[in-house]
Amino acid sequence: MFQSKKMKWSHYSSQEWTLLSIVLAFFFLLGMLSFKQYSKNKALKADDILKDVKKEFLKEGTLDGSWIELTKVPWKKFAHKTDVYYGGISRYEDYKLVQYEFIADAYSGSIIDIYRV
């Protein structure tokens, strides 16, 4: 009763192929940009940042303890605004317990400040 006619790939014109490739390229670029924006606004896990800090401190000697707050805190210095994690490391230096505290960017994981307490 109803006969469907299957179109083969060769029946499409070159203009239709060009339009299809332009549309695919557009959506590919749109996907890349949206993924970049999504990953930029995604915070890292506090435990992963602490592991990185501990790895750097272990290059200089053993550690006695470490901690990090699991909640992000808004932070502003001059014109730079971001969310940060606060943490700390303790170790023995010259037979005395020394403590360090650090501030780490929650999105990039970079250490903003580190100081001896």
N, CA, C and O atoms as a Tinker XYZ file with bonds, in Angstrom:
   468  protein
     1  N      0.800000   -1.174000    0.000000    73     2
     2  CA     0.000000    0.000000    0.000000    64     1     3
     3  C      0.861000    1.262000    0.000000    63     2     4     5
     4  O      0.818000    2.061000   -0.936000    81     3
     5  N      1.658000    1.428000    1.091000    73     3     6
     6  CA     2.593000    2.554000    1.110000    64     5     7
     7  C      3.971000    2.029000    0.782000    63     6     8     9
     8  O      4.447000    1.074000    1.396000    81     7
     9  N      4.577000    2.625000   -0.142000    73     7    10
    10  CA     5.932000    2.226000   -0.498000    64     9    11
    11  C      6.864000    3.381000   -0.150000    63    10    12    13
    12  O      6.707000    4.503000   -0.631000    81    11
    13  N      7.821000    3.075000    0.685000    73    11    14
    14  CA     8.774000    4.117000    1.031000    64    13    15
    15  C      9.987000    3.987000    0.125000    63    14    16    17
    16  O     10.458000    2.892000   -0.184000    81    15
    17  N     10.439000    5.078000   -0.261000    73    15    18
    18  CA    11.580000    5.118000   -1.159000    64    17    19
    19  C     12.802000    5.496000   -0.336000    63    18    20    21
    20  O     12.871000    6.599000    0.206000    81    19
    21  N     13.752000    4.598000   -0.244000    73    19    22
    22  CA    14.969000    4.879000    0.515000    64    21    23
    23  C     15.898000    5.726000   -0.330000    63    22    24    25
    24  O     16.167000    5.435000   -1.496000    81    23
    25  N     16.383000    6.798000    0.310000    73    23    26
    26  CA    17.340000    7.641000   -0.406000    64    25    27
    27  C     18.738000    7.154000   -0.086000    63    26    28    29
    28  O     19.048000    6.855000    1.068000    81    27
    29  N     19.546000    7.076000   -1.057000    73    27    30
    30  CA    20.939000    6.705000   -0.869000    64    29    31
    31  C     21.744000    7.967000   -0.617000    63    30    32    33
    32  O     21.324000    9.077000   -0.944000    81    31
    33  N     22.916000    7.763000   -0.026000    73    31    34
    34  CA    23.781000    8.898000    0.299000    64    33    35
    35  C     24.140000    9.692000   -0.950000    63    34    36    37
    36  O     24.353000   10.902000   -0.874000    81    35
    37  N     24.206000    9.048000   -2.056000    73    35    38
    38  CA    24.630000    9.730000   -3.278000    64    37    39
    39  C     23.553000   10.654000   -3.823000    63    38    40    41
    40  O     23.834000   11.452000   -4.717000    81    39
    41  N     22.328000   10.573000   -3.313000    73    39    42
    42  CA    21.259000   11.421000   -3.808000    64    41    43
    43  C     21.273000   12.822000   -3.207000    63    42    44    45
    44  O     20.541000   13.696000   -3.670000    81    43
    45  N     22.095000   13.048000   -2.180000    73    43    46
    46  CA    22.180000   14.366000   -1.569000    64    45    47
    47  C     23.117000   15.248000   -2.393000    63    46    48    49
    48  O     24.135000   14.789000   -2.909000    81    47
    49  N     22.756000   16.496000   -2.502000    73    47    50
    50  CA    23.578000   17.420000   -3.294000    64    49    51
    51  C     24.783000   17.885000   -2.478000    63    50    52    53
    52  O     24.836000   17.693000   -1.263000    81    51
    53  N     25.721000   18.482000   -3.144000    73    51    54
    54  CA    26.912000   18.973000   -2.459000    64    53    55
    55  C     26.568000   20.131000   -1.520000    63    54    56    57
    56  O     27.248000   20.323000   -0.512000    81    55
    57  N     25.531000   20.900000   -1.832000    73    55    58
    58  CA    25.101000   21.976000   -0.943000    64    57    59
    59  C     24.550000   21.410000    0.367000    63    58    60    61
    60  O     24.790000   21.965000    1.439000    81    59
    61  N     23.818000   20.314000    0.273000    73    59    62
    62  CA    23.291000   19.693000    1.482000    64    61    63
    63  C     24.413000   19.125000    2.343000    63    62    64    65
    64  O     24.354000   19.213000    3.570000    81    63
    65  N     25.432000   18.547000    1.719000    73    63    66
    66  CA    26.578000   18.036000    2.468000    64    65    67
    67  C     27.347000   19.177000    3.128000    63    66    68    69
    68  O     27.813000   19.043000    4.259000    81    67
    69  N     27.479000   20.289000    2.429000    73    67    70
    70  CA    28.176000   21.451000    2.986000    64    69    71
    71  C     27.419000   21.998000    4.194000    63    70    72    73
    72  O     28.012000   22.310000    5.226000    81    71
    73  N     26.100000   22.107000    4.045000    73    71    74
    74  CA    25.278000   22.593000    5.151000    64    73    75
    75  C     25.373000   21.653000    6.356000    63    74    76    77
    76  O     25.480000   22.105000    7.496000    81    75
    77  N     25.334000   20.368000    6.101000    73    75    78
    78  CA    25.443000   19.390000    7.179000    64    77    79
    79  C     26.791000   19.498000    7.885000    63    78    80    81
    80  O     26.846000   19.437000    9.113000    81    79
    81  N     27.866000   19.655000    7.139000    73    79    82
    82  CA    29.190000   19.764000    7.763000    64    81    83
    83  C     29.321000   21.053000    8.569000    63    82    84    85
    84  O     29.966000   21.061000    9.617000    81    83
    85  N     28.721000   22.134000    8.097000    73    83    86
    86  CA    28.766000   23.401000    8.840000    64    85    87
    87  C     27.987000   23.275000   10.148000    63    86    88    89
    88  O     28.442000   23.743000   11.191000    81    87
    89  N     26.822000   22.649000   10.093000    73    87    90
    90  CA    26.007000   22.461000   11.294000    64    89    91
    91  C     26.739000   21.567000   12.295000    63    90    92    93
    92  O     26.740000   21.860000   13.491000    81    91
    93  N     27.355000   20.495000   11.832000    73    91    94
    94  CA    28.106000   19.611000   12.725000    64    93    95
    95  C     29.289000   20.333000   13.359000    63    94    96    97
    96  O     29.545000   20.165000   14.551000    81    95
    97  N     30.012000   21.129000   12.583000    73    95    98
    98  CA    31.146000   21.879000   13.113000    64    97    99
    99  C     30.681000   22.896000   14.162000    63    98   100   101
   100  O     31.338000   23.092000   15.184000    81    99
   101  N     29.546000   23.533000   13.896000    73    99   102
   102  CA    29.004000   24.507000   14.851000    64   101   103
   103  C     28.668000   23.838000   16.184000    63   102   104   105
   104  O     29.040000   24.343000   17.242000    81   103
   105  N     27.971000   22.714000   16.136000    73   103   106
   106  CA    27.603000   22.036000   17.372000    64   105   107
   107  C     28.817000   21.448000   18.086000    63   106   108   109
   108  O     28.824000   21.369000   19.314000    81   107
   109  N     29.832000   21.038000   17.352000    73   107   110
   110  CA    31.061000   20.565000   17.970000    64   109   111
   111  C     31.735000   21.692000   18.748000    63   110   112   113
   112  O     32.143000   21.497000   19.893000    81   111
   113  N     31.855000   22.861000   18.138000    73   111   114
   114  CA    32.460000   24.010000   18.815000    64   113   115
   115  C     31.617000   24.459000   20.011000    63   114   116   117
   116  O     32.159000   24.823000   21.055000    81   115
   117  N     30.304000   24.432000   19.857000    73   115   118
   118  CA    29.423000   24.793000   20.964000    64   117   119
   119  C     29.604000   23.824000   22.134000    63   118   120   121
   120  O     29.609000   24.243000   23.291000    81   119
   121  N     29.749000   22.554000   21.844000    73   119   122
   122  CA    29.987000   21.560000   22.890000    64   121   123
   123  C     31.315000   21.773000   23.580000    63   122   124   125
   124  O     31.409000   21.653000   24.801000    81   123
   125  N     32.348000   22.090000   22.805000    73   123   126
   126  CA    33.663000   22.339000   23.404000    64   125   127
   127  C     33.626000   23.542000   24.339000    63   126   128   129
   128  O     34.169000   23.491000   25.443000    81   127
   129  N     32.990000   24.615000   23.902000    73   127   130
   130  CA    32.924000   25.824000   24.725000    64   129   131
   131  C     32.102000   25.603000   25.989000    63   130   132   133
   132  O     32.477000   26.077000   27.061000    81   131
   133  N     30.995000   24.893000   25.875000    73   131   134
   134  CA    30.179000   24.655000   27.067000    64   133   135
   135  C     30.895000   23.732000   28.052000    63   134   136   137
   136  O     30.763000   23.910000   29.262000    81   135
   137  N     31.653000   22.744000   27.553000    73   135   138
   138  CA    32.420000   21.882000   28.446000    64   137   139
   139  C     33.517000   22.669000   29.150000    63   138   140   141
   140  O     33.768000   22.467000   30.338000    81   139
   141  N     34.170000   23.567000   28.416000    73   139   142
   142  CA    35.223000   24.382000   29.024000    64   141   143
   143  C     34.644000   25.276000   30.119000    63   142   144   145
   144  O     35.255000   25.439000   31.175000    81   143
   145  N     33.476000   25.850000   29.874000    73   143   146
   146  CA    32.841000   26.704000   30.871000    64   145   147
   147  C     32.398000   25.882000   32.078000    63   146   148   149
   148  O     32.523000   26.330000   33.218000    81   147
   149  N     31.881000   24.682000   31.828000    73   147   150
   150  CA    31.437000   23.815000   32.924000    64   149   151
   151  C     32.613000   23.397000   33.794000    63   150   152   153
   152  O     32.526000   23.444000   35.021000    81   151
   153  N     33.708000   22.990000   33.170000    73   151   154
   154  CA    34.853000   22.527000   33.952000    64   153   155
   155  C     35.551000   23.685000   34.663000    63   154   156   157
   156  O     36.195000   23.479000   35.691000    81   155
   157  N     35.432000   24.886000   34.130000    73   155   158
   158  CA    36.024000   26.056000   34.781000    64   157   159
   159  C     35.305000   26.366000   36.089000    63   158   160   161
   160  O     35.936000   26.793000   37.056000    81   159
   161  N     34.001000   26.155000   36.128000    73   159   162
   162  CA    33.208000   26.482000   37.308000    64   161   163
   163  C     33.052000   25.307000   38.264000    63   162   164   165
   164  O     32.303000   25.397000   39.237000    81   163
   165  N     33.741000   24.223000   38.003000    73   163   166
   166  CA    33.619000   23.045000   38.856000    64   165   167
   167  C     34.776000   23.039000   39.855000    63   166   168   169
   168  O     35.943000   23.106000   39.470000    81   167
   169  N     34.443000   22.958000   41.119000    73   167   170
   170  CA    35.458000   22.977000   42.168000    64   169   171
   171  C     36.116000   21.608000   42.301000    63   170   172   173
   172  O     35.482000   20.573000   42.097000    81   171
   173  N     37.385000   21.626000   42.642000    73   171   174
   174  CA    38.116000   20.395000   42.906000    64   173   175
   175  C     37.765000   19.875000   44.292000    63   174   176   177
   176  O     37.264000   20.619000   45.136000    81   175
   177  N     38.027000   18.613000   44.517000    73   175   178
   178  CA    37.781000   18.028000   45.836000    64   177   179
   179  C     38.882000   18.476000   46.790000    63   178   180   181
   180  O     40.057000   18.529000   46.425000    81   179
   181  N     38.489000   18.791000   47.999000    73   179   182
   182  CA    39.450000   19.257000   49.001000    64   181   183
   183  C     40.499000   18.193000   49.292000    63   182   184   185
   184  O     41.670000   18.514000   49.498000    81   183
   185  N     40.086000   16.927000   49.312000    73   183   186
   186  CA    41.042000   15.847000   49.592000    64   185   187
   187  C     42.126000   15.749000   48.517000    63   186   188   189
   188  O     43.279000   15.449000   48.824000    81   187
   189  N     41.758000   16.002000   47.261000    73   187   190
   190  CA    42.752000   15.959000   46.183000    64   189   191
   191  C     43.772000   17.087000   46.322000    63   190   192   193
   192  O     44.959000   16.893000   46.063000    81   191
   193  N     43.305000   18.258000   46.730000    73   191   194
   194  CA    44.223000   19.385000   46.945000    64   193   195
   195  C     45.168000   19.070000   48.099000    63   194   196   197
   196  O     46.363000   19.354000   48.020000    81   195
   197  N     44.634000   18.483000   49.176000    73   195   198
   198  CA    45.475000   18.128000   50.318000    64   197   199
   199  C     46.528000   17.098000   49.927000    63   198   200   201
   200  O     47.665000   17.179000   50.391000    81   199
   201  N     46.175000   16.137000   49.090000    73   199   202
   202  CA    47.149000   15.143000   48.625000    64   201   203
   203  C     48.296000   15.805000   47.872000    63   202   204   205
   204  O     49.456000   15.434000   48.051000    81   203
   205  N     47.971000   16.787000   47.027000    73   203   206
   206  CA    49.012000   17.493000   46.277000    64   205   207
   207  C     49.936000   18.281000   47.199000    63   206   208   209
   208  O     51.153000   18.279000   47.013000    81   207
   209  N     49.359000   18.952000   48.189000    73   207   210
   210  CA    50.172000   19.733000   49.129000    64   209   211
   211  C     51.074000   18.799000   49.935000    63   210   212   213
   212  O     52.255000   19.082000   50.133000    81   211
   213  N     50.508000   17.690000   50.395000    73   211   214
   214  CA    51.305000   16.728000   51.164000    64   213   215
   215  C     52.443000   16.158000   50.322000    63   214   216   217
   216  O     53.545000   15.949000   50.829000    81   215
   217  N     52.184000   15.908000   49.051000    73   215   218
   218  CA    53.218000   15.373000   48.163000    64   217   219
   219  C     54.388000   16.345000   48.042000    63   218   220   221
   220  O     55.544000   15.923000   48.010000    81   219
   221  N     54.098000   17.636000   47.975000    73   219   222
   222  CA    55.161000   18.638000   47.896000    64   221   223
   223  C     55.938000   18.735000   49.209000    63   222   224   225
   224  O     57.161000   18.871000   49.190000    81   223
   225  N     55.245000   18.666000   50.345000    73   223   226
   226  CA    55.925000   18.724000   51.641000    64   225   227
   227  C     56.765000   17.475000   51.886000    63   226   228   229
   228  O     57.814000   17.553000   52.525000    81   227
   229  N     56.319000   16.333000   51.389000    73   227   230
   230  CA    57.065000   15.088000   51.583000    64   229   231
   231  C     58.415000   15.095000   50.872000    63   230   232   233
   232  O     59.301000   14.312000   51.217000    81   231
   233  N     58.578000   15.970000   49.882000    73   231   234
   234  CA    59.872000   16.077000   49.187000    64   233   235
   235  C     60.957000   16.591000   50.134000    63   234   236   237
   236  O     62.141000   16.324000   49.928000    81   235
   237  N     60.550000   17.332000   51.176000    73   235   238
   238  CA    61.513000   17.915000   52.117000    64   237   239
   239  C     61.640000   17.131000   53.415000    63   238   240   241
   240  O     62.542000   17.402000   54.208000    81   239
   241  N     60.761000   16.168000   53.650000    73   239   242
   242  CA    60.841000   15.392000   54.883000    64   241   243
   243  C     59.503000   14.775000   55.224000    63   242   244   245
   244  O     58.526000   14.917000   54.490000    81   243
   245  N     59.479000   14.080000   56.365000    73   243   246
   246  CA    58.259000   13.396000   56.778000    64   245   247
   247  C     57.257000   14.374000   57.391000    63   246   248   249
   248  O     57.614000   15.465000   57.836000    81   247
   249  N     56.007000   13.952000   57.399000    73   247   250
   250  CA    54.932000   14.769000   57.956000    64   249   251
   251  C     54.433000   14.133000   59.243000    63   250   252   253
   252  O     54.510000   12.917000   59.424000    81   251
   253  N     53.921000   14.972000   60.131000    73   251   254
   254  CA    53.333000   14.467000   61.365000    64   253   255
   255  C     51.811000   14.452000   61.263000    63   254   256   257
   256  O     51.165000   13.575000   61.836000    81   255
   257  N     51.231000   15.411000   60.542000    73   255   258
   258  CA    49.782000   15.463000   60.400000    64   257   259
   259  C     49.379000   16.464000   59.335000    63   258   260   261
   260  O     50.181000   17.284000   58.888000    81   259
   261  N     48.125000   16.379000   58.940000    73   259   262
   262  CA    47.607000   17.323000   57.950000    64   261   263
   263  C     46.097000   17.415000   58.094000    63   262   264   265
   264  O     45.460000   16.501000   58.617000    81   263
   265  N     45.531000   18.511000   57.632000    73   263   266
   266  CA    44.090000   18.713000   57.678000    64   265   267
   267  C     43.682000   19.680000   56.579000    63   266   268   269
   268  O     44.505000   20.442000   56.071000    81   267
   269  N     42.411000   19.643000   56.219000    73   267   270
   270  CA    41.843000   20.606000   55.279000    64   269   271
   271  C     40.357000   20.728000   55.568000    63   270   272   273
   272  O     39.694000   19.740000   55.883000    81   271
   273  N     39.839000   21.940000   55.459000    73   271   274
   274  CA    38.402000   22.150000   55.615000    64   273   275
   275  C     37.713000   21.705000   54.330000    63   274   276   277
   276  O     38.182000   22.015000   53.235000    81   275
   277  N     36.620000   20.993000   54.455000    73   275   278
   278  CA    35.944000   20.454000   53.281000    64   277   279
   279  C     34.940000   21.417000   52.661000    63   278   280   281
   280  O     34.381000   21.134000   51.602000    81   279
   281  N     34.710000   22.538000   53.306000    73   279   282
   282  CA    33.781000   23.522000   52.753000    64   281   283
   283  C     34.554000   24.673000   52.125000    63   282   284   285
   284  O     35.563000   25.135000   52.659000    81   283
   285  N     34.059000   25.121000   50.986000    73   283   286
   286  CA    34.677000   26.265000   50.309000    64   285   287
   287  C     34.278000   27.549000   51.021000    63   286   288   289
   288  O     33.167000   27.678000   51.536000    81   287
   289  N     35.203000   28.489000   51.039000    73   287   290
   290  CA    34.978000   29.778000   51.691000    64   289   291
   291  C     35.253000   30.864000   50.653000    63   290   292   293
   292  O     36.270000   30.799000   49.962000    81   291
   293  N     34.372000   31.865000   50.525000    73   291   294
   294  CA    34.661000   32.964000   49.599000    64   293   295
   295  C     35.886000   33.738000   50.057000    63   294   296   297
   296  O     36.091000   33.957000   51.251000    81   295
   297  N     36.696000   34.148000   49.089000    73   295   298
   298  CA    37.949000   34.832000   49.401000    64   297   299
   299  C     38.165000   35.941000   48.388000    63   298   300   301
   300  O     37.895000   35.764000   47.200000    81   299
   301  N     38.648000   37.075000   48.850000    73   299   302
   302  CA    38.903000   38.213000   47.966000    64   301   303
   303  C     40.188000   38.897000   48.384000    63   302   304   305
   304  O     40.414000   39.171000   49.562000    81   303
   305  N     41.020000   39.164000   47.398000    73   303   306
   306  CA    42.222000   39.949000   47.644000    64   305   307
   307  C     42.380000   40.880000   46.457000    63   306   308   309
   308  O     42.554000   40.441000   45.320000    81   307
   309  N     42.319000   42.156000   46.735000    73   307   310
   310  CA    42.326000   43.201000   45.714000    64   309   311
   311  C     41.158000   42.952000   44.759000    63   310   312   313
   312  O     40.010000   42.975000   45.201000    81   311
   313  N     41.400000   42.717000   43.487000    73   311   314
   314  CA    40.314000   42.509000   42.531000    64   313   315
   315  C     40.041000   41.037000   42.271000    63   314   316   317
   316  O     39.133000   40.703000   41.511000    81   315
   317  N     40.806000   40.158000   42.885000    73   315   318
   318  CA    40.665000   38.712000   42.646000    64   317   319
   319  C     39.683000   38.102000   43.637000    63   318   320   321
   320  O     39.903000   38.149000   44.847000    81   319
   321  N     38.596000   37.525000   43.118000    73   319   322
   322  CA    37.602000   36.858000   43.957000    64   321   323
   323  C     37.537000   35.388000   43.549000    63   322   324   325
   324  O     37.530000   35.062000   42.362000    81   323
   325  N     37.492000   34.521000   44.534000    73   323   326
   326  CA    37.373000   33.088000   44.270000    64   325   327
   327  C     36.907000   32.390000   45.542000    63   326   328   329
   328  O     36.704000   33.031000   46.573000    81   327
   329  N     36.744000   31.097000   45.462000    73   327   330
   330  CA    36.470000   30.281000   46.639000    64   329   331
   331  C     37.742000   29.523000   46.984000    63   330   332   333
   332  O     38.487000   29.114000   46.094000    81   331
   333  N     37.989000   29.337000   48.270000    73   331   334
   334  CA    39.231000   28.697000   48.707000    64   333   335
   335  C     38.937000   27.620000   49.753000    63   334   336   337
   336  O     37.868000   27.577000   50.361000    81   335
   337  N     39.927000   26.764000   49.929000    73   335   338
   338  CA    39.960000   25.813000   51.037000    64   337   339
   339  C     41.106000   26.218000   51.952000    63   338   340   341
   340  O     42.168000   26.622000   51.478000    81   339
   341  N     40.897000   26.113000   53.260000    73   339   342
   342  CA    41.944000   26.331000   54.239000    64   341   343
   343  C     42.434000   24.975000   54.714000    63   342   344   345
   344  O     41.644000   24.048000   54.894000    81   343
   345  N     43.744000   24.863000   54.918000    73   343   346
   346  CA    44.298000   23.601000   55.388000    64   345   347
   347  C     45.580000   23.822000   56.147000    63   346   348   349
   348  O     46.040000   24.952000   56.306000    81   347
   349  N     46.155000   22.726000   56.617000    73   347   350
   350  CA    47.385000   22.827000   57.378000    64   349   351
   351  C     48.190000   21.541000   57.346000    63   350   352   353
   352  O     47.663000   20.457000   57.096000    81   351
   353  N     49.477000   21.691000   57.606000    73   351   354
   354  CA    50.437000   20.590000   57.638000    64   353   355
   355  C     51.280000   20.776000   58.893000    63   354   356   357
   356  O     51.644000   21.900000   59.239000    81   355
   357  N     51.589000   19.684000   59.570000    73   355   358
   358  CA    52.513000   19.762000   60.706000    64   357   359
   359  C     53.608000   18.725000   60.522000    63   358   360   361
   360  O     53.371000   17.613000   60.049000    81   359
   361  N     54.811000   19.122000   60.909000    73   359   362
   362  CA    55.962000   18.216000   60.821000    64   361   363
   363  C     57.030000   18.675000   61.802000    63   362   364   365
   364  O     56.985000   19.788000   62.325000    81   363
   365  N     57.984000   17.796000   62.034000    73   363   366
   366  CA    59.078000   18.118000   62.949000    64   365   367
   367  C     60.244000   18.700000   62.156000    63   366   368   369
   368  O     60.685000   18.134000   61.155000    81   367
   369  N     60.728000   19.840000   62.628000    73   367   370
   370  CA    61.923000   20.474000   62.079000    64   369   371
   371  C     62.843000   20.783000   63.253000    63   370   372   373
   372  O     62.449000   21.500000   64.172000    81   371
   373  N     64.039000   20.263000   63.233000    73   371   374
   374  CA    65.006000   20.437000   64.317000    64   373   375
   375  C     64.402000   20.009000   65.657000    63   374   376   377
   376  O     64.546000   20.701000   66.665000    81   375
   377  N     63.740000   18.884000   65.651000    73   375   378
   378  CA    63.131000   18.267000   66.829000    64   377   379
   379  C     62.032000   19.112000   67.466000    63   378   380   381
   380  O     61.695000   18.910000   68.633000    81   379
   381  N     61.477000   20.043000   66.720000    73   379   382
   382  CA    60.349000   20.843000   67.194000    64   381   383
   383  C     59.193000   20.691000   66.212000    63   382   384   385
   384  O     59.399000   20.659000   64.999000    81   383
   385  N     57.985000   20.600000   66.740000    73   383   386
   386  CA    56.803000   20.503000   65.895000    64   385   387
   387  C     56.512000   21.871000   65.282000    63   386   388   389
   388  O     56.322000   22.854000   65.997000    81   387
   389  N     56.480000   21.920000   63.970000    73   387   390
   390  CA    56.223000   23.155000   63.232000    64   389   391
   391  C     54.941000   22.964000   62.434000    63   390   392   393
   392  O     54.734000   21.922000   61.812000    81   391
   393  N     54.086000   23.978000   62.457000    73   391   394
   394  CA    52.831000   23.906000   61.728000    64   393   395
   395  C     52.795000   24.963000   60.632000    63   394   396   397
   396  O     53.241000   26.096000   60.809000    81   395
   397  N     52.245000   24.547000   59.493000    73   395   398
   398  CA    52.044000   25.436000   58.360000    64   397   399
   399  C     50.565000   25.439000   58.026000    63   398   400   401
   400  O     49.903000   24.405000   58.112000    81   399
   401  N     50.049000   26.588000   57.648000    73   399   402
   402  CA    48.694000   26.691000   57.152000    64   401   403
   403  C     48.752000   27.206000   55.726000    63   402   404   405
   404  O     49.649000   27.968000   55.364000    81   403
   405  N     47.793000   26.786000   54.922000    73   403   406
   406  CA    47.771000   27.206000   53.522000    64   405   407
   407  C     46.363000   27.554000   53.093000    63   406   408   409
   408  O     45.379000   27.122000   53.693000    81   407
   409  N     46.294000   28.346000   52.039000    73   407   410
   410  CA    45.035000   28.699000   51.384000    64   409   411
   411  C     45.161000   28.231000   49.946000    63   410   412   413
   412  O     46.099000   28.616000   49.248000    81   411
   413  N     44.215000   27.395000   49.491000    73   411   414
   414  CA    44.266000   26.838000   48.141000    64   413   415
   415  C     43.016000   27.237000   47.362000    63   414   416   417
   416  O     41.905000   27.207000   47.892000    81   415
   417  N     43.209000   27.607000   46.114000    73   415   418
   418  CA    42.096000   27.932000   45.231000    64   417   419
   419  C     41.256000   26.677000   45.005000    63   418   420   421
   420  O     41.798000   25.624000   44.668000    81   419
   421  N     39.949000   26.777000   45.185000    73   419   422
   422  CA    39.068000   25.609000   45.089000    64   421   423
   423  C     38.869000   25.147000   43.645000    63   422   424   425
   424  O     38.480000   24.000000   43.424000    81   423
   425  N     39.126000   26.007000   42.659000    73   423   426
   426  CA    38.873000   25.656000   41.264000    64   425   427
   427  C     40.130000   25.203000   40.529000    63   426   428   429
   428  O     40.069000   24.306000   39.688000    81   427
   429  N     41.263000   25.817000   40.841000    73   427   430
   430  CA    42.499000   25.438000   40.148000    64   429   431
   431  C     43.383000   24.534000   40.999000    63   430   432   433
   432  O     44.225000   23.810000   40.469000    81   431
   433  N     43.198000   24.573000   42.305000    73   431   434
   434  CA    44.030000   23.781000   43.206000    64   433   435
   435  C     45.351000   24.433000   43.537000    63   434   436   437
   436  O     46.137000   23.869000   44.298000    81   435
   437  N     45.618000   25.596000   42.993000    73   435   438
   438  CA    46.896000   26.263000   43.255000    64   437   439
   439  C     46.910000   26.860000   44.660000    63   438   440   441
   440  O     45.881000   27.279000   45.191000    81   439
   441  N     48.098000   26.886000   45.238000    73   439   442
   442  CA    48.279000   27.436000   46.579000    64   441   443
   443  C     48.366000   28.955000   46.463000    63   442   444   445
   444  O     49.243000   29.489000   45.784000    81   443
   445  N     47.460000   29.632000   47.125000    73   443   446
   446  CA    47.451000   31.091000   47.105000    64   445   447
   447  C     48.412000   31.647000   48.141000    63   446   448   449
   448  O     49.133000   32.611000   47.885000    81   447
   449  N     48.412000   31.026000   49.320000    73   447   450
   450  CA    49.294000   31.492000   50.384000    64   449   451
   451  C     49.644000   30.314000   51.288000    63   450   452   453
   452  O     48.836000   29.409000   51.496000    81   451
   453  N     50.843000   30.345000   51.810000    73   451   454
   454  CA    51.272000   29.343000   52.782000    64   453   455
   455  C     52.152000   30.060000   53.801000    63   454   456   457
   456  O     53.025000   30.848000   53.437000    81   455
   457  N     51.917000   29.784000   55.062000    73   455   458
   458  CA    52.661000   30.494000   56.108000    64   457   459
   459  C     52.861000   29.576000   57.308000    63   458   460   461
   460  O     52.082000   28.660000   57.574000    81   459
   461  N     53.938000   29.869000   58.009000    73   459   462
   462  CA    54.286000   29.110000   59.211000    64   461   463
   463  C     53.556000   29.709000   60.407000    63   462   464   465
   464  O     53.513000   30.927000   60.577000    81   463
   465  N     52.988000   28.845000   61.226000    73   463   466
   466  CA    52.224000   29.302000   62.393000    64   465   467
   467  C     53.111000   29.282000   63.621000    63   466   468
   468  O     52.661000   29.632000   64.713000    81   467
